[in-house]
Amino acid sequence: MILAGDLGGTNARLALYDARGRRRILEKTYEARSFRSATEVIRTFLDEHRGARPSRASLGVAGPVQGHVCKATNLPWVVDARKLARAFDLEKVVLHNDMIALAYGCLGASAADGQLLSGHGIPGTKRGVVGVVAAGTGLGECFLVPADSACVPMPTEGGHADFAPRNAEEAKLLAFAQEVHGRVSTERILSGDGLGLIHRFVLRDLGVRDDDEAATREADPNKRVVALAIKRSPAASKAVQLFAGLLGAELGNVALRGLTRGGLFLSGGLGAAVIAIEKTSFLDAYLAKGRFQAFLESIPLTMVARTDIGLDGSARLAAAHRSP
């Protein structure tokens, strides 16, 4: 039995799979910040399912993995594979960046799990490098590089690269974000409270007002802005339009950086919610790469909105004995 984990900055998802990593037996999601460590949340999960006897564990962690240790980027956790193996009497614990788990999960997703946004077919490494982008608590970016009959995962910290405005309006957004954060990475704009930040920028610097601020009771700033935009509130609609364009532009950048002939996956519920409202703004920005527009039009861009897809990827990695 395999213990698979997707340990993100907001949610810690854990599941048990069969030994082949294909059948999910049970799962549970916890609020990550309610626990002091990965050990604590795993112990809680196993205590709640006392009949579970996993022999191996495969954990995707939101942070860079060095050897058998990962220091989480958005949590005060240091995850040590060897310590976890001893603590839970496991034969082997494999750590990998959560984006690698997500990428393998996307590769194994069914056609029903994805929505083709641009191009033709489905992303796959038989055609070339595949890029994966996920906007959540942080902005994750990685590549899967074809190698013989398999593929080699290439984790990155591309989301932490500097945010680069494309026009005068986005330059004003950068200045606004610098007042709040100092240095501004792309992650600051396209993940976390990014949509809420853009909404505040629209309200203050562009002077657009929402018709009815009380139109939604959503506490989460991103969900709140989406809910207001659905009700066609002007400021929220403008914020969603800006966000969609910036997200599309970043997907195009990732495609060019990795020369992703195999296509792109976009994951995450926020992206799906925004694209449902502003698909045109997203695709226009994605394709606006000058002489490389034809290249972008030729590759498949698929959105996978399932938030648990990283668990499938972790189990798949464990079953294949791969340690990125």
C-alpha positions in Angstrom: 0.0 0.0 0.0 1.2 3.5 -0.9 0.8 6.6 1.2 0.6 9.6 -1.2 0.7 13.2 -0.2 0.3 16.6 -1.7 1.5 19.0 0.9 0.7 22.6 -0.3 0.8 25.9 1.4 -2.9 25.8 2.1 -4.0 22.2 2.0 -2.3 18.9 3.1 -3.9 16.2 1.0 -3.2 12.6 2.0 -4.4 9.3 0.4 -3.8 5.6 0.4 -3.4 3.8 -2.9 -2.9 0.2 -3.9 0.7 -1.1 -4.5 0.5 -0.2 -8.2 -0.5 3.4 -7.4 -3.6 3.3 -9.6 -6.5 2.8 -7.2 -7.2 5.3 -4.6 -8.5 3.6 -1.4 -9.3 6.6 0.8 -8.2 10.2 1.2 -8.5 13.2 3.4 -7.6 16.9 3.2 -6.4 18.9 6.1 -5.7 22.6 6.7 -1.9 22.6 6.5 -1.3 25.5 8.9 -3.2 23.7 11.6 -0.3 21.4 12.0 3.3 22.0 13.1 4.9 19.5 10.7 4.4 17.0 8.0 5.0 14.3 10.7 2.0 15.6 12.7 -0.4 15.6 9.8 0.6 12.2 8.6 0.3 10.8 12.1 -3.2 12.3 12.4 -4.2 10.7 9.1 -2.9 7.2 10.0 -4.4 7.4 13.5 -7.8 8.2 11.9 -7.4 5.1 9.7 -5.9 2.6 12.1 -6.3 -0.3 9.7 -3.9 1.4 7.2 -0.5 -0.2 6.8 1.4 1.6 4.0 4.8 0.3 3.2 6.0 3.3 1.1 5.2 7.0 0.9 5.5 9.5 -1.9 5.1 13.1 -0.9 4.8 16.2 -3.1 5.9 19.2 -1.1 5.5 22.9 -2.1 9.2 23.8 -2.0 12.6 22.9 -3.4 13.8 19.3 -2.6 17.5 18.9 -1.8 18.4 15.2 -1.4 16.0 13.8 1.2 15.0 17.1 2.7 12.5 19.8 1.6 12.0 23.2 3.3 8.4 24.2 2.4 8.1 27.6 0.8 4.9 28.8 2.3 4.8 26.7 5.5 7.2 26.6 8.5 7.9 22.9 7.8 11.1 21.1 7.1 10.2 17.7 5.6 12.9 15.0 6.0 12.2 11.7 4.2 14.5 9.6 6.4 13.0 10.8 9.6 9.5 10.1 8.2 10.5 6.6 7.2 11.7 5.9 10.8 8.7 7.5 12.4 6.2 5.5 10.5 8.2 2.3 9.9 8.1 2.7 6.1 10.4 1.0 3.7 10.9 4.1 1.6 9.8 7.7 1.6 10.3 9.7 -1.6 10.0 13.5 -1.6 9.5 15.6 -4.7 8.4 19.1 -5.5 4.6 19.3 -5.5 4.7 20.5 -9.1 6.3 17.3 -10.3 3.6 15.3 -8.6 1.0 17.6 -10.2 2.7 17.2 -13.6 2.6 13.4 -13.5 -1.0 13.5 -12.3 -1.9 15.7 -15.3 -0.2 13.3 -17.7 -2.3 10.5 -16.3 -5.5 12.4 -16.2 -8.5 11.2 -18.3 -9.9 13.2 -21.1 -12.9 14.0 -18.9 -10.6 15.7 -16.4 -9.3 18.3 -18.9 -10.6 21.2 -21.0 -8.7 22.0 -24.2 -8.2 25.8 -24.3 -6.0 26.1 -27.4 -4.4 23.9 -30.1 -5.3 20.3 -30.9 -5.0 17.0 -29.1 -3.7 16.6 -25.5 -0.3 17.5 -24.0 2.1 14.6 -24.0 5.9 14.0 -23.9 5.8 11.9 -27.1 5.7 15.3 -29.0 8.3 17.1 -26.9 8.7 19.0 -23.6 5.5 19.5 -21.6 5.1 22.5 -19.4 2.8 22.6 -16.3 1.6 25.8 -14.5 -0.5 25.9 -11.3 -1.8 29.0 -9.7 -2.7 28.4 -6.0 -1.2 29.5 -2.8 2.0 29.9 -4.9 2.7 29.9 -8.6 4.2 26.6 -9.6 5.9 25.9 -12.9 7.8 22.9 -14.1 8.6 20.9 -17.2 8.6 17.2 -18.2 11.4 16.5 -20.6 11.2 13.3 -22.8 14.0 10.8 -22.4 13.9 7.4 -24.1 10.7 5.7 -23.2 10.0 7.8 -20.1 10.5 11.5 -19.2 12.7 13.5 -16.8 11.0 16.0 -14.5 12.5 19.5 -14.3 11.3 21.4 -11.3 11.7 25.2 -11.3 11.1 28.2 -9.1 9.9 30.2 -12.1 7.0 31.7 -10.2 9.5 33.7 -8.1 11.0 35.4 -11.2 10.4 39.1 -11.4 7.0 40.3 -12.5 7.4 42.1 -15.9 4.6 44.5 -16.9 3.7 44.6 -20.6 2.1 48.0 -20.8 1.5 51.3 -18.9 -1.4 49.9 -17.0 0.5 46.9 -15.8 3.4 49.2 -14.9 1.0 51.0 -12.5 0.0 47.7 -11.1 3.7 46.9 -10.4 4.2 50.2 -8.6 1.1 49.5 -6.5 2.2 46.0 -5.7 5.7 47.3 -4.8 4.1 49.6 -2.2 2.6 46.4 -0.6 5.4 43.9 -1.0 8.6 45.6 -2.0 10.0 43.2 -4.5 7.2 41.8 -6.7 7.5 38.3 -8.3 5.0 36.9 -10.8 3.7 34.7 -7.9 2.6 37.8 -6.0 0.3 38.7 -8.9 -1.0 35.4 -10.1 -1.3 33.4 -6.9 -2.1 33.7 -3.2 -4.0 37.0 -2.8 -3.1 38.1 -6.3 -6.6 38.7 -7.6 -7.5 40.5 -4.4 -4.4 42.7 -4.8 -5.4 43.5 -8.4 -8.9 44.4 -7.3 -7.5 46.8 -4.7 -5.4 48.4 -7.4 -8.4 48.8 -9.7 -10.4 50.4 -6.9 -7.6 52.9 -5.9 -5.5 53.7 -8.9 -7.9 53.2 -11.7 -10.8 54.8 -9.8 -13.3 52.1 -10.8 -16.0 51.3 -8.3 -18.0 48.1 -7.6 -21.8 48.5 -7.9 -22.5 46.4 -4.8 -19.6 45.5 -2.4 -22.1 43.5 -0.3 -23.1 41.3 -3.3 -21.1 38.4 -1.9 -20.2 37.1 1.6 -17.1 35.3 0.4 -14.3 35.7 2.9 -11.6 34.5 0.5 -10.5 37.7 -1.4 -10.0 35.8 -4.7 -13.4 34.0 -4.5 -15.0 37.3 -3.5 -13.7 39.1 -6.6 -14.8 36.3 -8.8 -18.2 36.3 -7.3 -18.5 40.1 -7.8 -17.3 39.7 -11.4 -20.0 37.1 -12.1 -22.5 39.8 -10.9 -20.8 42.2 -13.3 -19.5 44.6 -10.7 -17.2 47.0 -12.7 -14.1 46.9 -10.5 -14.2 43.2 -10.0 -14.8 42.6 -13.7 -11.8 44.8 -14.6 -9.6 43.0 -12.0 -10.6 39.6 -13.5 -9.8 40.9 -17.0 -6.4 42.0 -15.9 -5.7 38.8 -14.1 -6.8 36.7 -17.1 -4.5 38.6 -19.4 -1.5 38.3 -17.0 -2.1 34.6 -16.5 -2.3 34.0 -20.3 0.9 36.0 -20.9 2.7 33.9 -18.3 1.5 30.6 -19.9 2.9 31.9 -23.2 6.2 32.8 -21.5 6.5 29.3 -20.0 5.8 27.8 -23.4 8.7 29.8 -24.9 11.1 29.2 -22.1 10.7 25.4 -22.3 9.9 25.3 -26.1 7.0 23.0 -25.0 6.3 21.2 -28.3 4.5 18.6 -26.2 2.0 21.2 -24.9 1.0 22.9 -21.6 -1.2 22.0 -18.7 -2.8 24.7 -16.5 -4.0 23.6 -13.1 -5.9 25.2 -10.3 -9.4 26.3 -9.4 -8.6 30.1 -9.6 -7.5 29.9 -13.2 -10.5 27.9 -14.1 -12.9 30.4 -12.4 -11.2 33.4 -14.1 -11.0 31.8 -17.6 -14.7 30.9 -17.3 -15.4 34.7 -17.2 -12.5 36.0 -19.3 -11.4 33.3 -21.7 -10.9 35.8 -24.6 -8.6 38.0 -22.6 -6.6 35.0 -21.4 -6.1 33.5 -24.9 -5.4 36.8 -26.6 -2.5 37.4 -24.1 -1.3 33.8 -24.3 -1.0 34.0 -28.1 0.4 37.5 -28.3 4.1 36.5 -28.7 4.8 38.1 -32.1 6.6 35.8 -34.5 6.0 32.8 -32.1 2.2 33.1 -32.2 2.0 30.3 -34.8 4.1 28.0 -32.5 1.7 28.7 -29.6 -1.3 28.0 -31.8 0.2 24.7 -32.8 0.6 23.2 -29.3 -2.2 21.9 -27.0 -3.1 23.9 -23.9 -5.3 22.0 -21.5 -6.8 23.1 -18.2 -7.1 20.5 -15.5 -9.2 21.9 -12.7 -9.1 18.9 -10.3 -7.5 20.0 -7.1 -6.5 16.4 -6.1 -4.6 15.5 -9.2 -1.3 15.8 -7.4 -2.1 12.8 -5.3 -2.4 10.6 -8.4 0.9 11.9 -9.5 2.6 11.1 -6.2 1.2 7.6 -6.2 2.4 7.2 -9.8 5.9 8.2 -8.9 6.0 5.9 -6.0 4.8 2.9 -8.1 7.5 3.7 -10.7 10.2 4.1 -8.1 11.1 7.5 -9.4 12.7 10.0 -7.2 13.0 13.4 -9.0 
